[in-house]
Structures are given as structure tokens and as C-alpha cells.
Amino acid sequence: MSAPHVVVVGGGLAGLQAGLACADAGARVSLFEARPRLGGATWSTKLKGLNVDNGQHVFLRCCTAYRGFLERLGVTDRIELQRRLSVPVASPDGRRAWLRRNALPAPAHLAASVLRFAHLSLSERLHAGLTARHMGALDLRDPAVDAQSLGGWLAARGESDAAIERFWDLLVRATLNLPARDASLSLAAKVFQTGLLERADAGDVGWARVPLDEVHAAPAAAALAARGARVCTRTPIQGVDVANPERPAVLVDGERVEADALILAVTHDVAADLLPDAAGVDCEGLRKLGASPIVNLHVVFDRRVLDLPFLAAVDSPLQWIFDRSEASGLERGQYLAVSLSGAEPWVGRSRADLQRVFLPAFHAVLPASRQAGVERFFITCERAATFRQAPGTAALRPGPRTQSPRLFLAGAWTDTGWPATMEGACLSGLAASRHALAAASSGAASAALAA
Ligand SMILES: Cc1cc2nc3c(=O)[nH]c(=O)nc-3n(C[C@H](O)[C@H](O)[C@H](O)COP(=O)(O)OP(=O)(O)OC[C@H]3O[C@@H](n4cnc5c(N)ncnc54)[C@H](O)[C@@H]3O)c2cc1C
């Protein structure tokens, strides 16, 4: 019996994870990616000798699917993962607070640091602790929870504007790519429940010590090649044909490539354009998922101005600042990447304009930067970094299966229970691969019986 043929469309993390899982299980895999490179929304490039990521990516210890993907690729030595959650939070008035866990079990592990969180008043800290307890009890699958915004829910619970901005927004904006006032309550509660409240070590923060391509694209290409998979970049798929549901096919450069199972792991807007009616997916719903941008500022100072791997800022346009000096190969000075999530206000602004806003912000939060020279300042902008994780989106996210029995969906936008993250992408790839393998091997078995 020959190995079943699985076609994967899209070489982001979802497609790479799906393709690799199928190849590892013995399937013959063909993966088509439109761009010249793999990695999807996670990519790096070299700019005047500097290795630059399209945007800072972090994960948490609870991202078990993503960490499993890294292990499969053999790249865990290229990753930094905190032994214990520890997040420094600075403000322009010179105060520095830490959100860090202690040795107590969850959820008590964070209580002491929230009680000492200097950016809130004592009563705001006590209130935040109580609100977190209520958040821990929310039913994530309840449509009434998803219908609300986190900001609205927090305000109704008596959280002050300052607490929303300096505490809740700090954690939610970076994970949901929207400010609390616009973000889905159920996705925010997912982050708090899984990332902070259920297990003490869940929220330890991880990041790549090397450019993203060396963590995802290159090792995944090597792993797929080692399994004999065919990987075609610069190969956009123009159509999906399920007229014969037992032999789904993609249309590429005027040719049909047939498969025993087909996994569509493209972005949701492209999926909406490619999916045939027979798939029974609500493509208008997919389009309604919309998009939310992330802007990164890349600033090279002529000396070190930050004495930590990363820092969060409140009362400042700076959100999260990461030291990328080592990963970029910088030999002198310090390279900081500022990750701006929910970045609509910053999209389309000129470099000079952003420099005018953000350099004073650096000077306010990092006093050592006042004496430093700026050697480089440039911007990367991903206008559709994630779907817009607003209230009401849960119902718009389809699962991996479609009404066509051998056509499956993957992508961080599918119904993984997670926000649009690397973890969501890997979970979706795993789910789609399980269904695809089952469908493809049942086909192979029936073909063998028929022969
Ligand atoms: C700047 C930025 C910062 C981020 N920060 C974080 C973070 O800190 N932590 C985190 O967990 N997540 C973060 N994310 C989100 C995370 O990167 C994504 O959720 C995840 O990588 C999405 O993977 P995916 O495979 O679902 O989709 P994608 O990576 O978008 O992959 C889809 C692929 O399909 C391809 N494609 C499209 N059309 C076709 C076609 N017709 N034929 C063939 N191929 C096609 C695309 O070129 C693309 O490669 C960030 C994203 C960005 C952009």
C-alpha cells in the first residue's frame, strides 16, 4: 500500500506543523507556499548587516504545542525560557515594578507581586486580585462571555481607568493585539486562565536568541526534506477543487495536484477566497474576522541603555522593549526592538514622525538613553499581523473539518481556543494533520481493499 499523499497549502507555522506531523506519520507531503520563504508571519531578514525579525515574538511555558514543534525541529537551544516569570514594568516617573512569581502554587504565586505593583494604588491592587479571581471562573465557551469586551467587563467590575491601562492592558494588548476596550473577554480570559492562573510555571516567558528564520523556516525546511516532503515556495495556489470529494486537488500554475487529503493553512482572508462552496465554510464570517496591525520600531543606540532582556512600559507609548543585540549580530552598542500591538494609531506614520514621538519616550523610561546616540531607527509594520480579536469572533472561527471529507483547515485564526499566536498556529496544524491522516489512510485502506 503506497503512502497517502497530503497536500498542505501555506508555509506558516500552521502549515509547517501540519506538514511535518503528516510526514512524520509516513504520509507523502507536498507543501505549497506563495512567498519565496517559509515561516509565514514569523520571518527575518538582513538589513545592512543586522539580522532583523519582522516583529518580536514571545511565547509562554504553557504553549506546549509550539514548544513541541521547537523540540521536533531540534532548536530548543536557540530559545531562552525564563526559569521563573519575571516582568519588569517601568514608567516615565522612574518607578519600576516587577510582575514575578514566587514559589507558591497557582494562583497564589503572583499575589505578592500584584500586591506590590507600584503602578497601581493599594486599593487598585487589591481590586485587581479579586477581579482576576472572577476572571478565572469565566466559562470560555459561553457566547455571552465572548460577546463582551474585556474593557467593558473590567469597568463594570469597578476597575479604574488607570488599572485597566497599567495592568490589564499591559498583559492583554500584547497577547490579543488589541487594547482591553476592544478585545474579546473570552480570549483575554483564556490568556489569564491558561497563562497565569492555572499553573504556577505557565507564564514563564520565552523568546528566540537567534533570528526567527533560524528557529522556524530553515529547520522546518530541513526536517521536511529529511522526510522526503516536496516543498515549493513562490508557488501560490490559485484554487481548491473538491468536485471529487475523495480526491481533493489544488490548482497551481494551471495544473491540478491531487491528494488523499488537503490542508488549507493560509490566512483567513485567502481561505475565504479559495474555499469552494462544497466546503460549507462561512466565508463571509471569515472575512469579518478582519485584521489588526503590529508595528515594531528598531532602534540601535551607540551604547547600552537597557540592562535587561526586556522591559514593559506604562504611561508611555512604548509598550514592550526587547534587547535584540545578540540575536541581530550587533557588535557595538545596543539594538532594541519596540513591539507595538494594536498599532492602528501608528500605521502609516513616517519614520521621522515616530522618531519624534518615541525618542523622548525612551529618554523618559530609560534614563541611560538620554546621553546615547541613535545610530539607526527603522520601522517594520505588519498590517494584518493577526485577525481582530474582538467580541463576537468565536462564532466566526471554524474548526479543522469542513463539509468536504478530505479538506481541512489550519491557521491561528481557526477555532483553537487560543488567540492568534504561534501556539494557536501549531495547535491548528496538529488538529488538521490528525484529521487529514485519518481521512487519507481510510482512503488508502479502501483503495487497497478495492484493488
Ligand atoms: C509582527 C508580529 C508579531 C507577533 N508576535 C507574536 C508573539 O509575540 N507571540 C505569538 O505567539 N504570536 C505572535 N504573532 C502571531 C503569530 O506570528 C501568528 O499567529 C502565527 O505565526 C500565524 O501562523 P499561521 O501559519 O496560522 O499563518 P501565517 O503565518 O500567516 O501563514 C500563512 C501562509 O500562507 C501563505 N499563503 C497565503 N496565500 C497562499 C496561497 N494562495 N498559496 C500558498 N500559500 C499561501 C502565506 O504566504 C503564509 O506563509 C505575531 C505576528 C506578527 C506579524
The ligand as an SDF file (V2000), in Angstrom:
LIG
                    3D

 53 58  0  0  0  0  0  0  0  0999 V2000
    4.8450   41.2920   13.9720 C   0  0  0  0  0  0  0  0  0  0  0  0
    4.1710   40.0940   14.6070 C   0  0  0  0  0  0  0  0  0  0  0  0
    4.4000   39.8120   15.9460 C   0  0  0  0  0  0  0  0  0  0  0  0
    3.8060   38.7080   16.5360 C   0  0  0  0  0  0  0  0  0  0  0  0
    4.0810   38.4110   17.8400 N   0  0  0  0  0  0  0  0  0  0  0  0
    3.6730   37.2350   18.3410 C   0  0  0  0  0  0  0  0  0  0  0  0
    4.1170   36.8040   19.6030 C   0  0  0  0  0  0  0  0  0  0  0  0
    4.8610   37.5040   20.2890 O   0  0  0  0  0  0  0  0  0  0  0  0
    3.7040   35.6000   20.0670 N   0  0  0  0  0  0  0  0  0  0  0  0
    2.8750   34.7930   19.3320 C   0  0  0  0  0  0  0  0  0  0  0  0
    2.5730   33.6800   19.7860 O   0  0  0  0  0  0  0  0  0  0  0  0
    2.4100   35.1770   18.1280 N   0  0  0  0  0  0  0  0  0  0  0  0
    2.7990   36.3730   17.6090 C   0  0  0  0  0  0  0  0  0  0  0  0
    2.3670   36.7650   16.3780 N   0  0  0  0  0  0  0  0  0  0  0  0
    1.3380   35.9570   15.7000 C   0  0  0  0  0  0  0  0  0  0  0  0
    1.9380   34.7080   15.0580 C   0  0  0  0  0  0  0  0  0  0  0  0
    3.1090   35.0270   14.3270 O   0  0  0  0  0  0  0  0  0  0  0  0
    0.9010   34.1230   14.1100 C   0  0  0  0  0  0  0  0  0  0  0  0
   -0.3220   33.9110   14.7770 O   0  0  0  0  0  0  0  0  0  0  0  0
    1.3130   32.7920   13.5000 C   0  0  0  0  0  0  0  0  0  0  0  0
    2.6570   32.8050   13.0820 O   0  0  0  0  0  0  0  0  0  0  0  0
    0.3780   32.5130   12.3320 C   0  0  0  0  0  0  0  0  0  0  0  0
    0.7520   31.3100   11.7000 O   0  0  0  0  0  0  0  0  0  0  0  0
   -0.1860   30.6910   10.5690 P   0  0  0  0  0  0  0  0  0  0  0  0
    0.5320   29.5630    9.9710 O   0  0  0  0  0  0  0  0  0  0  0  0
   -1.5380   30.4810   11.1010 O   0  0  0  0  0  0  0  0  0  0  0  0
   -0.3850   31.8560    9.4720 O   0  0  0  0  0  0  0  0  0  0  0  0
    0.6970   32.5560    8.5480 P   0  0  0  0  0  0  0  0  0  0  0  0
    1.9940   32.6200    9.2390 O   0  0  0  0  0  0  0  0  0  0  0  0
    0.0850   33.8210    8.0800 O   0  0  0  0  0  0  0  0  0  0  0  0
    0.8720   31.5500    7.3220 O   0  0  0  0  0  0  0  0  0  0  0  0
    0.0130   31.5200    6.2040 C   0  0  0  0  0  0  0  0  0  0  0  0
    0.8850   31.2440    4.9890 C   0  0  0  0  0  0  0  0  0  0  0  0
    0.0580   31.0090    3.8510 O   0  0  0  0  0  0  0  0  0  0  0  0
    0.7220   31.5490    2.7340 C   0  0  0  0  0  0  0  0  0  0  0  0
   -0.2310   31.7440    1.6380 N   0  0  0  0  0  0  0  0  0  0  0  0
   -1.1790   32.6860    1.5270 C   0  0  0  0  0  0  0  0  0  0  0  0
   -1.8530   32.5410    0.3570 N   0  0  0  0  0  0  0  0  0  0  0  0
   -1.3250   31.4550   -0.2470 C   0  0  0  0  0  0  0  0  0  0  0  0
   -1.6010   30.7820   -1.4590 C   0  0  0  0  0  0  0  0  0  0  0  0
   -2.5790   31.1990   -2.3150 N   0  0  0  0  0  0  0  0  0  0  0  0
   -0.8570   29.6950   -1.7970 N   0  0  0  0  0  0  0  0  0  0  0  0
    0.1270   29.2570   -0.9860 C   0  0  0  0  0  0  0  0  0  0  0  0
    0.4240   29.8740    0.1970 N   0  0  0  0  0  0  0  0  0  0  0  0
   -0.2840   30.9500    0.5590 C   0  0  0  0  0  0  0  0  0  0  0  0
    1.2830   32.8630    3.2790 C   0  0  0  0  0  0  0  0  0  0  0  0
    2.2860   33.3940    2.4260 O   0  0  0  0  0  0  0  0  0  0  0  0
    1.7850   32.4230    4.6390 C   0  0  0  0  0  0  0  0  0  0  0  0
    3.1300   31.9910    4.5810 O   0  0  0  0  0  0  0  0  0  0  0  0
    2.9150   37.8960   15.7760 C   0  0  0  0  0  0  0  0  0  0  0  0
    2.6770   38.1940   14.4340 C   0  0  0  0  0  0  0  0  0  0  0  0
    3.3030   39.2660   13.8480 C   0  0  0  0  0  0  0  0  0  0  0  0
    3.0610   39.5480   12.3890 C   0  0  0  0  0  0  0  0  0  0  0  0
  1  2  1  0
  2  3  1  0
  2 52  2  0
  3  4  2  0
  4  5  1  0
  4 50  1  0
  5  6  2  0
  6  7  1  0
  6 13  1  0
  7  8  2  0
  7  9  1  0
  9 10  1  0
 10 11  2  0
 10 12  1  0
 12 13  2  0
 13 14  1  0
 14 15  1  0
 14 50  1  0
 15 16  1  0
 16 17  1  0
 16 18  1  0
 18 19  1  0
 18 20  1  0
 20 21  1  0
 20 22  1  0
 22 23  1  0
 23 24  1  0
 24 25  2  0
 24 26  1  0
 24 27  1  0
 27 28  1  0
 28 29  2  0
 28 30  1  0
 28 31  1  0
 31 32  1  0
 32 33  1  0
 33 34  1  0
 33 48  1  0
 34 35  1  0
 35 36  1  0
 35 46  1  0
 36 37  1  0
 36 45  1  0
 37 38  2  0
 38 39  1  0
 39 40  1  0
 39 45  2  0
 40 41  1  0
 40 42  2  0
 42 43  1  0
 43 44  2  0
 44 45  1  0
 46 47  1  0
 46 48  1  0
 48 49  1  0
 50 51  2  0
 51 52  1  0
 52 53  1  0
M  END
$$$$
